[in-house]
Amino acid sequence: MRWLMRLVLGIGFAVVLGAPFLARPPKIVAYPTDRELVVVSPHWEGIKEEFEVGFRDYYQGQAGETVDVEWLDQGGAADIVRFLTSEYKRTPESSGVDILYGGGTDPYIKLADEGYLHPYKVPETILSQIPRDYGGIPLYADDYSWYGAALSGFGIIYDKPVLEALGLETPATWADLADPSFLSWVGTGDPSKSGSTHMMYEIILQGYGWDEGFAIVSAMGGNARYFSKGSNQVPKDVSAGEVACGLCIDFYAGVEISEVGEDRIGYVMPEGLTVINPDSIAILKGAPNRDVAEAFMRFVLSEEGQRLWILPKGVENGPRRYGLSRLPVVPAVYDKYADIAAVKFNPFKWKTTLAYDADKGSIRWGVLNDLLSAALIQPHADLVRAWSAVSKLPKDHELRREFGSSPLSEEEVLELASTKWSDAEFRAQERSRWGAMFRKKYERLTVQAEMAFRQGVVR
């Protein structure tokens, strides 16, 4: 009957939600300009359009010239890193792109280490307004090679009517998404494609510790209906009733709540088990339009740019067609626009007990993506079958423990990241070996767990 419930819920919610998405206006049309700027970004269309329009006005006022912004779509953060790395290997002096905008922080640290970012210190009038760090996480690089442009919170979005119809408890922690009762009702992006999704998996691994964290993401993967390429698909599917809950960055949840209503959609940031992290911007090495890129950086970090995140659409000096509902990195903006802001949450008045290690996350970024891909994404059908079988056994059963175990310790992952993972041939061999190993593991556990269940070992 589960399929029937999905069909009924999906049709009903699609009727309710379809109109707003269809009604969204098309992208603005470009016009002849004096200057240009090339930006690669995983941001959604609303952010691109609002910052393009705002920057045009800003640049006209500052330089007396018109500017056209060309947005390159190369997929998520991981795809963008691969694209830029490939371009710099082909033409080391320049990738032909001016700005990288969005995608978290880890990709920026990686690209900075490889020498692909161009340090630029914004004027002191702007820099002095940005705190040096947030909860121990840097908000800009020591050498000014990247800056946080906005702050991102990470949590769980959920559909209240769907949870009620299924008789499921409202999730409050990451571990709740690993409960067998959520089998096939969890949505998640692909951490190897989406920077924000990768960040949430990294948070789980750091928040619970490597061993427990890997067990949680394994079971969560077994509960997942899919691994979407972009993290923005999850909140849409939650709103449509396709899944009951899923991993979600705060501003995507805010968009859905504003469109559908708080009576339908909820959002929680697991207490003590999440962080608020900068979503960054950088000028790329050999930027062909460097002076325009520097002006864009100044705009994004100035009050003119920062207020676009927090103001409702249609108000003076706010976004024109899309409400962005994001968190500025400049604390003064929250106070100045508190009475009219669309976002009432002030992250600078919020505390978390999770001590997130940004350096660790950056160092093992590539290895972790490959490990999660081999463990969860490539063998997803086998993973689901194995989880369906082992989840019927007691939590302390050896087969269930084996299901969530990692083939590598945290120390081994960090060692690989620091040594051999830059060797393309070695990396390809290990990825292939991991993929085969996980498939065999899941096939074996499915058979063994079903046999144990038939012999009377039950939850």
Secondary structure by P-SEA (a helix, b strand, c coil): caaaaaaaaaaaaaaacaaaaaaccccccccccccbbbbbbcccaaaaaaaaaaaaaaaaaaccbbbbbbbbbcccaaaaaaaaaaaaaacccccccccccccccaaaaaaaaaccbbbbbccaaaaaaccccccccccccccccccccbbbbbbbbbbaaaaaaaccccccccccccccccccccccccccccaaaaaaaaaaaaaacaaaaaaaaaaaaaacccccccaaaaaaaaaaccccccccccaaaaaaaaacccccbbbbcccccbbbbbbcccccccccaaaaaaaaaaaaacccccccccccccccccccccccccccccaaaaaacccccccccccccccccccccaaaaaaaaaaaaaaaaaccccaaaaaaaaaaaccccccccaaaaaaacccccaaaaaaaaacccccaaaaaaaaaaaaaaaaaaaaaaaaaaaaaaaacccc
